[in-house]
Amino acid sequence: MISKVNRSIQYFFYSLAIFCFIVAIASTILFPRTFNVYGLYRATASLSKIQVINVLCLLAAISFFPIIKLIHKKEFHLSDNKLRFLLLIECIIYIIIFNLFIRYYNIQHLIDDSALTFQAALQVKNKFNLGSYMYNCPGNLLLLYVYRIIIMFGGTNLYYIVNVFLGIYLLTIFISYKVLKQFNINNVNLFISIQVLFVGIQIFFHVAVAYTDILMLFFISGSLLLFIKYIKSSNLLLLISSSIVAFIAYLSKGTALIYVLALVVSLLVIETKKRKISFFIPAVVFIVGTVTWSIFVSSQHIYTDNNYGLPNTHYLMMGTSNSKIPEQLSKEQKAKIIVGGYNNTDFQYTDKLFTDKKLSKQDVSQKNIKVLKHRLSSLTALEFIKFIMRKISSTWSSGDLKSTANFGAELSTGSSKLVQFEHGPEALVLYAVMQTTQLIVYLVLILSFIRYFKAHNKIVMFSAIYCVGYFAFLLIWEANPRYTLGVFPSAIILMALYFNKTVLDTPNNLSRTP
C-alpha cells in the first residue's frame, strides 16, 4: 500500500500539474503574444482574430477526445505487423516530402543559432578562433561536435546535414514507439499517439533549423525508454544507462536539467524504502558527467581561459524583461511585446560586461541579479500577476513553437513563399493545426493527471514531477515557445495510456507505487 506521505506528495504534484496546464491553456486565450517568434501568421493577424481562432482550436482539441471514443466503438484492429508497416511507410513519405519541401523553399544553409554553431564547427581546427558566440554559449558544444562528426563522414552539403537530423527525429519517433510498447496499449491508440507526436514536433520546420532541441528530444526519449525498463525490472544497470543518456540530453540542451532532477525526485517518491537510495545514481552520474565533460573541453584547448559561458543569471535576468508594459499602449501593441524572452538590450548589457569589459562570471552575475531585483520590486501585485501570465503565454501559448519564424527568416521579405506562412487559407490551416495539436497535448496532460489522481502509476508520477518542475523552471528562465517541446515525450505516453481501454492493466511494477 502507498504510504500517507507518498499519497500526499502524489496529490500535490498531480494538482500542481493540472493547474499548470489549465493556466497554459488560459494564457493561450487571454494573453496570446503576436510577435513573429510566436508564428508568422500570428504576427500578421489582429489580436482579436488570434483569440477567436485559439478558442476554435481549443474546441477542436476538445472534440478530439469524443472522436477517439467513436473510433474505439468501431473496434478497429491493428496488428503489430500492420502497425510497423504503416509507420515505416509514413517515415518514407516524410523523408520524400521533407526533401521536396527544402528544395521548394530553396533553403541554402542552416538557420539562426544553428548556422553560428555550424560555422564554429568548421573553424574548430583553429582552436581559439571560434568567435564570441561559442565563447558565450558553450551549451552548444555538443551540437558543434555532432556537426563535426557529420562533416567528417559526408561533408558540408546542406541536404545531407538536414537529412541526418531528420534521421535523428525519425529515430526519436521509433524510440517513442518502443516506449509505448512497454505498456499494455492497443495498437490503434499507439498509432494515434504517434501521429500527434509527428504533427506536434513539426518535423519539417525544426529539422530545417537542425538545432539542439532535436538532440534533446532524442536523448530524453531514449532515457525514458531505459527508465521504464528499469521500473519493470529493477535492474540498476538500466537506471545507470538511463541516467547517462539523461546527462547527454542535458549536454544537448540545458533545459534537460529538469528532466535529470525529475529522475532524482521521482526515485525518492516511487521507490520502496530499501531502494530509495537509487536516487543517488542519476545525481552521481550527472556530477561525474559534468566534471568529465569539463575536463574534455579543457583538453580540446578551444577556449583561451576558463571564464567561458554567460552566467545563468543572464538568462534569469532576461526572463524578467518587459515585466512592466506601459498601460497607455493598446492591446495590440502590448501583445507584440515579448515578455521574458530573448532581447538585444539584455544580451548587449551582459555581453558588454562579459566580453568587452572581461568581468568575471561572479561580477556579471551580481549585476544581472541587481537588474532582476529592480524589475520585480517595481511591480505591484496586479502587475506581477499580469507579468506571470504574459510570461507563461510567451512560452506555452504558441503551437507554432517558433518554427515558422526561424524558417521564414531564410525567405525573402514579401516573397510569395513567405506569404504562404503569413496570410491566406494555407497559413490559417497550418496555424490552426499547430495550435490544436498543442492544446490536445495540454488537455491530455490535464485529463491524465485527473484520471490517475488516486491511482498509483510510477510513470504518471514521474511525468507529473517532470512537468511541474519544467513549468516552474520556465517561469524564471528565458521564455521561448520552442522549449515546450520538452514535455512531448511524457505527454505522448500519457496520451496512449489515457485512450487505452485497459489503462489500469499495465504491468504491476508500472501501475502500482509501493
C-alpha positions as CSV (number, residue, x, y, z in Angstrom):
1,M,0.0,0.0,0.0
2,I,1.1,3.5,-0.7
3,S,2.1,5.5,2.4
4,K,0.2,8.6,3.5
5,V,3.3,10.7,2.9
6,N,3.7,9.4,-0.7
7,R,0.0,9.8,-1.3
8,S,0.1,13.4,-0.2
9,I,3.2,14.0,-2.5
10,Q,1.3,12.4,-5.4
11,Y,-1.8,14.6,-4.8
12,F,0.5,17.7,-4.5
13,F,2.2,17.1,-7.8
14,Y,-0.9,16.0,-9.7
15,S,-2.8,19.0,-8.5
16,L,0.0,21.4,-9.5
17,A,0.4,19.7,-12.9
18,I,-3.3,20.1,-13.6
19,F,-3.2,23.7,-12.5
20,C,-0.1,24.5,-14.6
21,F,-1.7,23.3,-17.9
22,I,-5.0,24.9,-17.2
23,V,-3.1,28.2,-16.8
24,A,-1.2,27.4,-20.0
25,I,-4.5,27.0,-21.9
26,A,-5.9,30.1,-20.3
27,S,-2.8,32.1,-21.4
28,T,-3.4,31.0,-25.0
29,I,-6.9,32.5,-25.0
30,L,-6.3,35.6,-22.8
31,F,-2.8,36.7,-23.5
32,P,-1.6,35.4,-26.8
33,R,1.6,37.0,-28.0
34,T,1.6,38.2,-31.6
35,F,5.2,38.9,-32.3
36,N,6.7,36.8,-35.2
37,V,8.5,34.3,-33.0
38,Y,5.1,33.0,-32.0
39,G,4.2,32.3,-35.6
40,L,4.3,34.3,-38.8
41,Y,0.5,34.0,-39.1
42,R,0.1,35.5,-35.6
43,A,2.3,38.4,-36.5
44,T,0.1,39.5,-39.4
45,A,-3.3,38.8,-37.8
46,S,-5.1,41.0,-35.3
47,L,-5.1,40.1,-31.6
48,S,-8.9,39.6,-31.6
49,K,-8.7,37.3,-34.6
50,I,-6.0,35.2,-33.0
51,Q,-8.0,34.9,-29.8
52,V,-11.1,33.8,-31.7
53,I,-9.0,31.2,-33.7
54,N,-7.4,30.0,-30.5
55,V,-10.9,29.5,-28.9
56,L,-11.9,27.5,-32.0
57,C,-8.7,25.5,-31.8
58,L,-9.5,24.7,-28.2
59,L,-13.0,23.5,-29.2
60,A,-11.4,21.4,-31.9
61,A,-8.9,19.9,-29.4
62,I,-11.8,19.1,-27.0
63,S,-13.7,17.4,-29.9
64,F,-10.6,15.2,-30.5
65,F,-11.5,13.1,-27.4
66,P,-15.0,12.0,-28.3
67,I,-13.8,11.3,-31.9
68,I,-11.2,8.8,-30.4
69,K,-14.0,7.2,-28.3
70,L,-16.1,6.8,-31.5
71,I,-13.0,5.1,-33.1
72,H,-12.9,2.7,-30.1
73,K,-16.6,1.8,-30.6
74,K,-15.8,0.7,-34.1
75,E,-13.3,-1.7,-32.6
76,F,-10.7,-1.4,-35.3
77,H,-8.0,-4.0,-35.1
78,L,-4.4,-3.2,-36.0
79,S,-1.9,-6.0,-35.8
80,D,1.8,-5.4,-34.9
81,N,2.9,-6.1,-38.4
82,K,0.3,-3.7,-39.9
83,L,1.3,-1.0,-37.4
84,R,5.0,-1.3,-38.2
85,F,4.3,-1.3,-41.9
86,L,2.1,1.9,-41.6
87,L,4.8,3.7,-39.6
88,L,7.5,2.6,-42.0
89,I,5.5,3.9,-45.0
90,E,4.8,7.1,-43.1
91,C,8.5,7.7,-42.4
92,I,9.4,7.1,-46.0
93,I,6.7,9.6,-47.1
94,Y,8.1,12.1,-44.6
95,I,11.6,11.7,-46.0
96,I,10.5,12.3,-49.5
97,I,8.2,15.2,-48.8
98,F,10.8,16.9,-46.5
99,N,13.4,16.9,-49.2
100,L,10.9,18.3,-51.7
101,F,9.9,20.9,-49.0
102,I,13.5,22.0,-48.5
103,R,14.1,22.3,-52.3
104,Y,10.9,24.1,-53.0
105,Y,11.7,26.8,-50.4
106,N,15.3,26.9,-51.7
107,I,16.9,26.7,-48.2
108,Q,20.6,27.1,-48.8
109,H,22.1,27.0,-45.3
110,L,21.3,26.3,-41.7
111,I,19.2,28.8,-39.8
112,D,19.6,31.1,-36.8
113,D,21.9,29.8,-33.9
114,S,22.5,26.5,-35.7
115,A,24.2,28.5,-38.5
116,L,26.5,30.2,-36.0
117,T,27.3,26.8,-34.3
118,F,27.9,25.2,-37.7
119,Q,30.4,28.0,-38.7
120,A,32.2,27.4,-35.4
121,A,32.3,23.7,-36.2
122,L,34.0,24.5,-39.5
123,Q,36.6,26.6,-37.6
124,V,37.2,24.2,-34.7
125,K,40.6,23.2,-36.0
126,N,41.7,26.8,-35.5
127,K,41.0,26.3,-31.8
128,F,40.9,29.8,-30.3
129,N,39.2,31.3,-33.3
130,L,35.6,30.1,-32.6
131,G,34.3,33.6,-32.1
132,S,32.4,35.2,-29.3
133,Y,29.2,33.2,-30.0
134,M,30.7,29.9,-28.8
135,Y,32.5,31.7,-26.0
136,N,29.2,33.0,-24.7
137,C,27.2,29.8,-25.5
138,P,29.3,26.7,-24.6
139,G,25.9,24.9,-24.2
140,N,26.1,24.3,-27.9
141,L,29.4,22.5,-27.8
142,L,27.8,19.0,-28.1
143,L,25.9,20.2,-31.2
144,L,29.2,21.5,-32.6
145,Y,30.8,18.1,-32.2
146,V,27.7,16.5,-33.8
147,Y,28.2,18.8,-36.7
148,R,31.9,17.8,-36.8
149,I,31.1,14.1,-37.0
150,I,28.5,14.7,-39.7
151,I,31.0,16.8,-41.7
152,M,33.7,14.1,-41.2
153,F,31.5,11.4,-42.9
154,G,29.7,13.4,-45.5
155,G,30.9,16.9,-45.9
156,T,29.0,20.2,-45.6
157,N,26.2,19.7,-48.1
158,L,23.0,21.2,-46.5
159,Y,20.7,18.4,-47.8
160,Y,23.0,15.8,-46.3
161,I,23.1,17.6,-42.9
162,V,19.4,18.2,-42.5
163,N,18.7,14.6,-43.6
164,V,20.9,13.4,-40.8
165,F,18.8,15.5,-38.4
166,L,15.7,14.1,-40.0
167,G,17.0,10.7,-39.3
168,I,17.5,11.6,-35.6
169,Y,13.9,12.9,-35.5
170,L,12.6,9.7,-37.0
171,L,14.7,7.6,-34.6
172,T,13.0,9.6,-31.8
173,I,9.7,8.5,-33.2
174,F,10.9,4.9,-33.3
175,I,12.1,5.1,-29.7
176,S,8.7,6.6,-28.7
177,Y,7.1,3.6,-30.4
178,K,9.3,1.3,-28.3
179,V,8.4,3.2,-25.2
180,L,4.7,2.8,-25.8
181,K,5.2,-0.9,-26.5
182,Q,6.4,-1.3,-22.8
183,F,2.8,-0.8,-21.8
184,N,-0.3,-2.9,-22.5
185,I,-1.6,-0.4,-25.1
186,N,-3.6,-1.5,-28.1
187,N,-2.1,-0.6,-31.5
188,V,-4.8,1.8,-32.6
189,N,-4.1,4.1,-29.5
190,L,-0.4,3.7,-30.2
191,F,-0.8,4.8,-33.8
192,I,-2.9,7.8,-32.8
193,S,-0.4,8.9,-30.2
194,I,2.5,8.6,-32.7
195,Q,0.5,10.8,-35.2
196,V,0.1,13.5,-32.6
197,L,3.9,13.3,-32.0
198,F,4.6,13.6,-35.7
199,V,2.5,16.7,-36.1
200,G,3.3,18.3,-32.7
201,I,7.1,18.4,-33.1
202,Q,6.8,19.9,-36.6
203,I,9.4,17.8,-38.3
204,F,9.6,19.8,-41.5
205,F,10.4,23.2,-39.8
206,H,12.5,22.1,-36.9
207,V,14.7,19.7,-39.0
208,A,15.5,22.7,-41.3
209,V,16.8,24.5,-38.2
210,A,18.8,21.4,-37.1
211,Y,19.3,22.7,-33.6
212,T,19.7,21.4,-30.1
213,D,16.0,20.6,-29.5
214,I,16.2,17.6,-31.9
215,L,19.1,16.1,-29.9
216,M,17.4,16.8,-26.6
217,L,14.2,15.1,-27.6
218,F,16.1,12.1,-28.9
219,F,18.1,11.6,-25.7
220,I,15.2,12.3,-23.4
221,S,13.1,9.7,-25.3
222,G,16.0,7.2,-25.0
223,S,16.4,7.8,-21.3
224,L,12.7,7.4,-20.8
225,L,12.7,4.0,-22.5
226,L,15.6,2.8,-20.3
227,F,13.9,4.3,-17.2
228,I,10.6,2.4,-17.9
229,K,12.5,-0.8,-18.4
230,Y,14.3,-0.2,-15.0
231,I,10.9,0.3,-13.3
232,K,9.7,-3.0,-14.7
233,S,12.8,-5.0,-13.9
234,S,14.6,-3.1,-11.0
235,N,17.8,-3.7,-12.9
236,L,20.2,-1.0,-11.7
237,L,22.3,-1.2,-14.9
238,L,19.2,0.1,-16.8
239,L,18.9,3.0,-14.4
240,I,22.6,3.9,-14.8
241,S,22.2,3.7,-18.6
242,S,19.1,5.9,-18.4
243,S,21.0,8.4,-16.2
244,I,23.9,8.6,-18.7
245,V,21.6,9.2,-21.6
246,A,19.7,11.9,-19.5
247,F,23.1,13.6,-18.9
248,I,23.7,13.6,-22.6
249,A,20.3,15.2,-23.1
250,Y,21.4,17.9,-20.7
251,L,24.6,18.5,-22.7
252,S,22.3,18.8,-25.8
253,K,20.2,21.5,-24.2
254,G,20.5,22.9,-20.7
255,T,16.7,22.8,-20.1
256,A,17.0,19.0,-19.8
257,L,18.5,19.6,-16.4
258,I,14.9,19.5,-15.1
259,Y,14.5,16.0,-16.6
260,V,17.6,14.8,-14.7
261,L,16.2,16.4,-11.4
262,A,12.8,14.7,-12.1
263,L,14.6,11.4,-12.2
264,V,16.2,12.1,-8.8
265,V,13.0,13.3,-7.1
266,S,10.7,10.6,-8.6
267,L,13.0,7.8,-7.4
268,L,12.8,9.2,-3.9
269,V,9.0,9.1,-4.2
270,I,8.2,6.0,-6.1
271,E,10.8,3.5,-4.8
272,T,10.5,1.3,-1.7
273,K,12.4,2.3,1.4
274,K,15.2,-0.2,0.6
275,R,15.6,1.1,-2.9
276,K,15.2,4.9,-2.3
277,I,19.0,5.1,-2.3
278,S,18.8,4.6,-6.0
279,F,18.1,8.3,-6.4
280,F,21.8,8.8,-5.9
281,I,22.5,7.2,-9.3
282,P,21.3,9.9,-11.6
283,A,22.7,12.5,-9.3
284,V,26.2,10.9,-9.2
285,V,26.1,10.3,-13.0
286,F,25.3,14.0,-13.5
287,I,28.1,15.2,-11.3
288,V,30.7,12.8,-12.7
289,G,29.5,13.6,-16.2
290,T,29.8,17.3,-15.7
291,V,33.3,17.0,-14.3
292,T,34.3,14.7,-17.2
293,W,32.8,17.0,-19.8
294,S,34.6,20.0,-18.3
295,I,37.9,18.1,-18.4
296,F,37.3,17.0,-22.0
297,V,36.5,20.6,-23.1
298,S,39.7,21.9,-21.4
299,S,41.7,19.2,-23.2
300,Q,40.5,20.4,-26.6
301,H,42.0,23.9,-26.0
302,I,39.0,25.5,-27.5
303,Y,39.0,28.5,-25.2
304,T,41.8,30.8,-24.0
305,D,40.5,30.8,-20.4
306,N,38.0,29.1,-18.1
307,N,35.7,32.1,-17.9
308,Y,33.7,31.0,-20.9
309,G,29.9,30.8,-20.9
310,L,27.5,33.6,-20.0
311,P,26.4,33.1,-16.3
312,N,23.0,31.6,-15.7
313,T,21.9,34.8,-14.1
314,H,21.9,36.4,-17.5
315,Y,19.0,34.1,-18.6
316,L,17.2,34.7,-15.3
317,M,17.5,38.4,-15.9
318,M,16.3,38.1,-19.4
319,G,13.4,36.1,-18.0
320,T,12.2,39.3,-16.4
321,S,12.5,41.6,-19.5
322,N,9.4,43.7,-20.3
323,S,7.9,42.7,-16.9
324,K,6.1,46.1,-16.8
325,I,4.3,47.1,-20.0
326,P,3.1,50.7,-20.2
327,E,-0.7,50.8,-19.7
328,Q,-1.1,53.6,-22.3
329,L,-0.3,51.1,-25.1
330,S,-3.2,49.5,-27.0
331,K,-3.9,45.8,-26.5
332,E,-2.5,45.1,-30.0
333,Q,0.8,46.9,-29.1
334,K,1.0,45.0,-25.7
335,A,0.6,41.7,-27.5
336,K,3.5,42.4,-29.8
337,I,5.9,42.7,-26.9
338,I,8.0,39.6,-25.9
339,V,7.7,39.2,-22.2
340,G,10.7,37.4,-20.5
341,G,12.2,36.3,-23.8
342,Y,15.4,37.0,-25.7
343,N,16.0,40.6,-26.5
344,N,19.0,42.5,-27.8
345,T,19.1,45.1,-24.9
346,D,19.6,42.4,-22.2
347,F,22.0,40.5,-24.3
348,Q,24.1,43.5,-25.2
349,Y,24.2,44.5,-21.5
350,T,25.6,41.2,-20.4
351,D,27.8,40.8,-23.4
352,K,29.4,44.2,-22.8
353,L,30.2,43.2,-19.2
354,F,31.4,39.7,-20.0
355,T,33.1,40.0,-23.4
356,D,34.2,43.7,-23.7
357,K,35.0,44.5,-20.0
358,K,36.1,40.9,-19.3
359,L,34.4,40.9,-15.9
360,S,34.3,37.6,-14.0
361,K,31.2,35.5,-14.0
362,Q,30.6,36.3,-10.4
363,D,30.7,40.1,-11.0
364,V,28.4,39.8,-14.0
365,S,26.0,37.6,-12.0
366,Q,25.8,40.3,-9.3
367,K,24.9,42.9,-11.9
368,N,22.3,40.6,-13.5
369,I,20.7,39.9,-10.2
370,K,20.6,43.6,-9.4
371,V,18.7,44.3,-12.6
372,L,16.4,41.4,-11.9
373,K,15.6,42.5,-8.4
374,H,14.9,46.1,-9.6
375,R,12.5,44.9,-12.2
376,L,10.5,42.7,-9.9
377,S,10.5,45.0,-6.9
378,S,9.0,47.8,-9.1
379,L,5.9,45.7,-9.8
380,T,2.6,46.0,-7.9
381,A,0.8,42.8,-7.1
382,L,-1.5,43.2,-10.1
383,E,1.4,44.0,-12.4
384,F,3.2,40.9,-11.1
385,I,0.2,38.7,-11.9
386,K,-0.1,40.2,-15.4
387,F,3.7,39.7,-15.9
388,I,3.5,36.0,-14.9
389,M,0.5,35.3,-17.2
390,R,2.3,37.1,-20.1
391,K,5.5,35.2,-19.4
392,I,3.6,31.9,-19.4
393,S,2.0,32.8,-22.6
394,S,5.4,33.7,-24.1
395,T,6.5,30.1,-23.5
396,W,3.3,27.9,-23.6
397,S,0.7,29.6,-25.8
398,S,2.2,29.1,-29.3
399,G,1.6,25.8,-31.1
400,D,4.0,27.2,-33.8
401,L,6.9,26.6,-31.4
402,K,8.9,29.4,-33.1
403,S,9.2,27.2,-36.2
404,T,7.8,29.4,-39.0
405,A,9.7,32.4,-37.7
406,N,13.1,30.6,-38.0
407,F,12.1,29.1,-41.3
408,G,10.7,32.4,-42.7
409,A,14.0,34.2,-41.8
410,E,15.6,32.4,-44.8
411,L,12.9,33.6,-47.2
412,S,12.9,36.9,-48.9
413,T,10.6,39.6,-47.4
414,G,7.5,39.9,-49.5
415,S,8.1,36.7,-51.5
416,S,5.1,34.6,-52.4
417,K,6.6,31.7,-50.5
418,L,6.9,33.7,-47.3
419,V,3.3,34.9,-47.7
420,Q,2.2,31.3,-47.6
421,F,3.0,31.4,-43.8
422,E,1.7,34.9,-43.2
423,H,-1.7,35.2,-44.9
424,G,-4.5,33.3,-46.6
425,P,-6.1,29.9,-46.1
426,E,-2.9,27.9,-46.2
427,A,-1.3,30.0,-43.4
428,L,-4.6,29.7,-41.3
429,V,-4.8,26.0,-41.7
430,L,-1.2,25.5,-40.8
431,Y,-1.5,27.7,-37.7
432,A,-4.8,26.0,-36.7
433,V,-3.3,22.5,-36.9
434,M,-0.2,23.5,-34.9
435,Q,-2.3,25.3,-32.2
436,T,-4.9,22.5,-32.0
437,T,-2.2,19.8,-31.6
438,Q,-0.5,21.7,-28.8
439,L,-3.9,22.2,-27.0
440,I,-4.6,18.4,-27.4
441,V,-1.3,17.7,-25.6
442,Y,-2.2,20.1,-22.8
443,L,-5.7,18.6,-22.4
444,V,-4.2,15.1,-22.4
445,L,-1.9,16.0,-19.6
446,I,-4.7,17.5,-17.6
447,L,-7.1,14.6,-18.1
448,S,-4.4,12.0,-17.5
449,F,-3.5,13.5,-14.1
450,I,-7.2,13.7,-13.2
451,R,-7.7,10.1,-14.2
452,Y,-4.7,8.8,-12.3
453,F,-5.3,11.2,-9.3
454,K,-6.0,8.3,-6.9
455,A,-4.2,5.5,-8.9
456,H,-0.5,4.8,-8.4
457,N,1.3,4.7,-11.7
458,K,5.0,5.3,-11.4
459,I,5.4,6.7,-14.9
460,V,2.5,9.1,-14.4
461,M,4.0,10.2,-11.1
462,F,7.4,10.8,-12.8
463,S,5.6,12.8,-15.6
464,A,3.8,14.9,-13.0
465,I,7.1,15.7,-11.2
466,Y,8.8,16.5,-14.5
467,C,6.0,18.6,-15.9
468,V,5.7,20.7,-12.7
469,G,9.4,21.2,-12.5
470,Y,9.7,22.1,-16.1
471,F,6.8,24.6,-15.9
472,A,8.3,26.2,-12.8
473,F,11.7,26.4,-14.4
474,L,10.4,28.1,-17.4
475,L,8.7,30.7,-15.2
476,I,12.1,32.0,-14.1
477,W,14.2,31.2,-17.2
478,E,14.3,33.0,-20.6
479,A,11.0,32.4,-22.4
480,N,10.9,30.6,-25.7
481,P,7.9,28.8,-27.3
482,R,10.3,26.1,-28.6
483,Y,11.1,25.0,-25.1
484,T,7.6,23.4,-24.7
485,L,8.9,20.5,-26.9
486,G,10.4,19.2,-23.7
487,V,7.1,17.9,-22.4
488,F,6.2,15.9,-25.5
489,P,7.9,12.6,-24.6
490,S,6.0,12.3,-21.4
491,A,2.8,13.7,-22.9
492,I,2.7,11.0,-25.6
493,I,3.0,8.2,-23.0
494,L,0.1,9.7,-21.1
495,M,-2.0,10.1,-24.2
496,A,-1.6,6.4,-25.1
497,L,-2.4,5.4,-21.5
498,Y,-5.4,7.7,-21.3
499,F,-7.0,6.4,-24.5
500,N,-6.2,2.8,-23.8
501,K,-9.2,0.7,-22.8
502,T,-7.1,-1.4,-20.5
503,V,-5.4,1.7,-18.9
504,L,-5.1,0.1,-15.4
505,D,-4.0,-3.3,-16.7
506,T,-0.3,-2.2,-17.2
507,P,2.4,-4.4,-15.6
508,N,2.3,-4.3,-11.8
509,N,5.6,-2.5,-11.4
510,L,4.3,0.3,-13.6
511,S,0.8,0.6,-12.3
512,R,1.4,0.4,-8.5
513,T,3.6,2.6,-6.4
514,P,4.7,0.7,-3.2
